[in-house]
Amino acid sequence: MVNLIKEERIKSKKEIDLIFQKGQVLFSSDKKIKAICLVNKTSKRIDIKTVFAVSKRAGNAVWRNRVKRLMRTAFHNNVNGLRRQTHLTNNSLNVVLSTFGLNKIKYPKPKLSTIMFSMSDLCKKLVLVLENE
């Protein structure tokens, strides 16, 4: 299990609302995961902050928690390219990662392999967003 340290998590409702208002929406190529990202050029810290969200309509609490745990693991395995790009561009990145095409009916027992491809694809797209900023 991957635990994010305090500095890597978004907890503030204000921050999440700002990302939803001004952020850029990206989808994985298979439309399973959606990312809303906001590049912060004025931040003093160069880091990546994330929050993982799954809608209540997607499945019951056990299923949602499992999917969030798998998303965290997949993100942690693919975050190195993003970290490199944030240091090269001296920008901070705030990301809300949520399910889009994943639900309990289509994927009753989600596996890491189901989410890994989508997450690696999204991380590549996030690197491109950072390069273009």
Buried (B, 14 or more C-beta within 10 A) or exposed (E): EEEBEEEBEBEEEEBBEBBEEEBBEBBBEEEBBBBBBBBBEEBEEBBBBBBBBBEEEBBEEEBBEBBBBBBBBBBBBBBEBBEEBBEEBEBBBBBBBBBBBBBBEEBEEBEEEBBBBBBBBBBBBBBEBBEEE
